[in-house]
Amino acid sequence: MRCGRPGCPAWPVLDWRETIAERDTIPLGPVTGFITQSMLEGFLWLDNITRDLAAQLQDEGANSFVESWNDLMAVIISKSAALKKAIAG
């Protein structure tokens, strides 16, 4: 199998079941080569960490927005009350 570009090496066509059984690796394709089980576990661990961090940042952002919104509403209510009092005399 060739990648189709000049100078690209020919890669053997492998049966993935034999490859995993023989080398404890998972074939990703002719260009990327192989990835070991420990590398795959590392990627999955990073994916979990990334998801946890994204969820934490989303929660912190939402909480910050709610706090800012409540502060803004309190200022509007306070200024409205002061304006009504000034108009009423």
Summary of the structure (lengths in Angstrom):
residues: 89
radius of gyration: 29.8
end to end distance: 88.9
largest distance: 90.4
contacts: 162
relative contact order: 0.06
helix: 67%
strand: 10%
